[in-house]
Amino acid sequence: MATQRVGFILGSGRMGRLHQKRLEAFGVKTNMFDGAEACRAFLRNHQKYTTEPDTSYFVVIATPASSHYEYVKSALLFGFSVFAEKPLATSLADAEELIQLAKEQQKLLFVGHSECYSNAFQKTLPFLADMAKHDELESLSFVRYNLTSDRGRDVSMVWDIGIHDYALFYELKKSIPQTNWRKVRVTFDENRDAGYSMRMIYANFRGPEGKKPFWRLDLNPTHYATLKTHKNSIHIPTDKSTDAISNEQREFLHLLNLPLADRQRKMLQNLEMARFAVQTAELYSTSPNSPK
């Protein structure tokens, strides 16, 4: 008999509902809890929810960012594997504690930085890597403007929207390891109260004979994903059946099925990205010029 998977989703906001929809499309049974009292009650009384035979359980954390540390820690201690929305925690010390706990408990801890799993972003990385082989990267800039929303107001803009770009930055760095990053000017421009939406990444290079090659990616969800370079403009086709959240959920479920050693190795790759994002956010949140 095949093992039935059950996902307990903490948080019924936009992200919680999106995770529920995607998981159920993968054949996962879900139960949703919302509000601090209900979420804590579920974790305290978790055993009564896990009595079905031939069933495997995990927890999805889609609550406000400031509560992630508490819920992830409790779920791991109670023996659940965990899918946590970004950020893993709102301090580097807390993030490292959770990573260590996941290793000790031998449970899967996976952090959802969904834009890193988008088809558009993944398909453009080879273009950047190819350019970096021939020209020197001079600057890398991230611009993220959101329309005003009540969502995410429990934390500063760094932890709310900046955390997306810090994870994307990690993936970009991985794609061009030969780059001397001490010579690269990296900037982040974020505004969650703008009158319009923008998600752009700009990379500028120094080419031969004074040429200035560039790589610019538009990830605005209301636009066609577009990569522009000094040579051409490329529209990246998107497939709604393989959106970013589905991609990361598919990866999470795949890791759950791996033998322990392979699962731990893959888990640590995801957690290194999550750790870097938290470390960068902590750096910017303590800067006197950081967005509040």
C-alpha positions in Angstrom: 0.0 0.0 0.0 1.4 3.4 -1.0 2.1 5.8 1.9 -0.4 8.7 2.1 1.2 12.0 2.8 -0.5 14.6 5.0 0.6 18.2 5.2 -0.4 20.3 8.2 -0.4 23.9 7.0 0.1 26.6 9.7 -1.3 29.9 8.3 -4.4 30.3 6.0 -3.3 33.6 4.4 -2.3 33.9 0.7 0.8 31.7 0.9 -0.9 29.1 3.0 -3.7 28.8 0.5 -1.3 28.6 -2.4 0.6 25.8 -0.7 -2.6 24.0 0.0 -3.7 24.2 -3.6 -0.4 22.9 -5.0 0.0 20.1 -2.4 -3.5 18.8 -3.1 -2.7 18.8 -6.8 0.2 16.5 -5.9 -2.2 14.2 -4.1 -1.3 15.4 -0.6 -4.0 15.5 2.0 -3.9 18.8 3.9 -5.2 20.3 7.2 -5.0 24.0 7.8 -4.6 25.9 11.1 -4.6 29.6 11.5 -3.9 32.1 14.3 -1.3 31.8 17.0 -3.6 30.0 19.4 -4.8 27.4 16.9 -1.2 26.8 15.6 0.2 26.3 19.0 -2.6 24.1 20.0 -2.0 21.9 17.0 1.7 21.5 17.8 1.0 20.7 21.5 -1.6 18.1 20.5 0.0 16.9 17.4 -0.2 13.2 18.3 -3.9 13.1 17.9 -3.6 14.2 14.3 -1.1 11.5 13.4 -2.9 8.3 14.2 -3.7 7.1 10.7 -1.7 4.0 9.6 0.5 4.1 6.4 0.6 7.8 6.6 3.5 10.2 6.5 3.2 13.7 8.0 4.9 17.0 7.5 4.3 20.7 8.5 4.2 23.7 6.3 4.9 27.0 8.0 3.2 29.9 6.2 2.6 32.2 9.2 4.0 35.7 9.6 7.8 35.8 9.4 8.4 36.7 13.0 6.8 33.4 14.1 8.8 31.1 11.9 11.5 30.3 14.4 9.0 29.3 17.1 6.9 27.0 14.8 9.8 25.4 12.9 11.6 24.6 16.2 8.4 23.0 17.7 7.6 21.0 14.6 11.1 19.6 14.4 11.2 18.7 18.1 7.8 16.9 17.7 9.3 14.8 14.9 7.9 16.4 11.7 9.7 17.3 8.5 9.1 21.0 7.8 8.6 23.2 4.8 9.1 26.8 6.0 8.2 29.9 4.0 11.0 32.4 3.8 12.8 33.6 5.9 13.8 30.6 8.0 14.2 32.9 11.0 14.8 36.6 11.7 18.3 36.3 13.1 21.3 34.3 12.0 21.7 32.7 15.4 18.1 31.4 15.3 18.5 30.1 11.7 21.7 28.3 12.6 20.0 26.7 15.6 17.2 25.4 13.4 19.6 24.0 10.9 21.5 22.2 13.6 18.3 20.9 15.1 17.1 19.5 11.7 20.4 17.6 11.4 20.1 16.2 14.9 16.5 15.2 14.5 17.3 13.7 11.1 14.2 15.4 9.7 13.9 17.4 6.4 13.9 21.2 6.8 13.3 23.0 3.5 12.9 26.8 3.1 10.7 28.1 0.4 12.5 30.9 -1.6 10.1 30.4 -4.5 11.6 32.8 -7.0 14.8 30.8 -7.0 12.7 27.9 -8.4 11.0 29.9 -11.1 11.4 28.6 -14.6 12.3 32.1 -15.9 15.1 32.6 -13.3 16.6 29.2 -13.8 16.5 29.4 -17.6 18.4 32.8 -17.6 21.3 31.6 -15.4 23.3 30.0 -18.3 23.2 33.4 -20.1 24.8 35.1 -17.1 27.4 32.3 -16.7 28.4 32.5 -20.3 28.9 36.3 -20.2 31.0 36.0 -17.0 33.4 33.7 -18.8 34.3 36.4 -21.3 33.7 39.7 -19.5 34.3 41.1 -16.0 31.3 41.7 -13.8 31.3 45.2 -12.5 27.9 45.6 -10.8 24.9 43.7 -9.8 21.7 45.5 -8.8 18.3 44.2 -7.5 15.2 46.4 -7.7 12.0 45.3 -6.0 9.0 47.5 -5.7 5.6 46.3 -4.4 2.2 47.8 -4.1 1.2 48.7 -0.6 -0.2 45.7 1.3 -0.9 44.9 4.9 0.9 41.6 4.5 4.3 41.1 6.1 4.1 44.2 8.4 5.3 42.2 11.4 8.9 42.6 10.1 10.9 45.3 8.4 11.1 45.5 4.6 14.5 43.7 4.7 12.9 40.6 6.1 9.6 40.9 4.2 10.7 41.5 0.5 14.5 42.0 0.6 14.9 38.4 1.6 13.7 37.3 -1.9 16.6 39.1 -3.5 19.2 37.9 -1.1 18.4 34.3 -2.0 18.4 35.2 -5.7 21.8 36.8 -5.2 23.1 33.6 -3.6 22.0 31.6 -6.7 23.6 34.1 -9.1 26.8 33.9 -7.2 26.8 30.1 -7.5 26.3 30.4 -11.2 29.5 32.5 -11.7 31.9 31.1 -9.1 35.0 32.5 -10.9 33.9 36.1 -10.2 36.0 38.2 -7.7 33.1 39.5 -5.7 35.2 42.0 -3.7 35.4 44.0 -7.0 31.7 43.9 -7.7 29.3 46.6 -6.6 26.1 45.0 -5.3 23.0 47.0 -4.5 19.5 46.4 -3.4 16.7 48.9 -4.0 13.5 47.8 -2.2 10.1 49.6 -1.6 7.0 47.8 -0.4 4.9 50.9 -0.6 5.5 51.9 -4.2 2.7 52.9 -6.6 3.7 50.1 -9.0 5.3 46.7 -9.1 8.8 46.0 -10.3 11.2 43.1 -10.0 14.4 43.6 -11.9 18.0 42.3 -11.8 20.7 44.2 -13.6 24.2 42.9 -14.3 26.8 45.2 -16.0 30.1 44.0 -17.3 33.4 45.4 -18.6 34.2 44.1 -22.0 37.1 44.5 -24.3 37.8 47.9 -26.0 35.6 49.8 -23.6 32.5 47.8 -24.4 29.8 47.5 -21.7 27.9 44.2 -22.0 24.8 43.9 -19.8 22.3 41.3 -18.6 18.9 42.5 -17.4 16.1 40.2 -16.1 12.5 41.3 -15.6 10.8 39.0 -13.1 7.6 41.1 -12.6 4.8 38.5 -12.3 2.5 40.7 -14.4 4.9 40.8 -17.3 6.3 38.3 -19.6 9.6 37.2 -18.1 12.2 38.9 -20.3 15.9 38.7 -20.4 17.7 41.5 -22.2 21.4 41.5 -23.1 23.6 43.8 -25.2 22.9 41.3 -28.0 19.2 40.6 -27.9 16.0 40.4 -25.9 14.6 37.0 -25.0 11.1 36.3 -23.7 11.1 33.3 -21.4 8.0 31.2 -21.8 6.2 30.3 -18.6 4.1 27.3 -17.9 1.3 27.7 -15.3 1.5 24.0 -14.5 5.1 24.4 -13.4 5.0 27.6 -11.5 7.6 28.5 -8.9 5.6 27.3 -5.9 4.8 24.0 -7.6 8.5 23.6 -8.5 9.6 24.0 -4.9 6.9 21.8 -3.5 7.8 19.1 -6.1 11.4 19.3 -4.9 10.4 19.1 -1.2 8.3 16.0 -1.8 11.1 14.5 -3.9 13.5 15.0 -1.0 11.1 13.4 1.4 11.4 10.2 -0.6 15.2 10.1 -0.6 17.3 7.9 1.6 18.4 9.7 4.7 22.0 10.5 3.6 20.9 11.8 0.2 18.1 13.8 1.8 20.5 15.4 4.3 22.9 16.4 1.7 20.3 18.0 -0.6 18.7 19.6 2.5 21.9 21.3 3.4 22.2 22.8 -0.1 18.8 24.4 0.3 19.6 25.5 3.8 22.9 27.2 2.8 20.9 29.4 0.5 18.4 30.1 3.3 21.2 30.8 5.8 22.9 33.2 3.4 19.6 35.1 2.9 19.1 35.5 6.7 22.8 36.5 7.2 22.4 39.2 4.5 19.1 40.4 5.9 20.6 40.7 9.3 23.5 42.7 7.9 21.2 45.1 6.2 18.8 45.3 9.1 21.5 46.6 11.3 22.8 49.1 8.8 22.0 52.7 9.6 20.8 53.1 6.0 18.7 50.0 6.0 15.0 50.2 4.9 12.8 49.8 8.0 
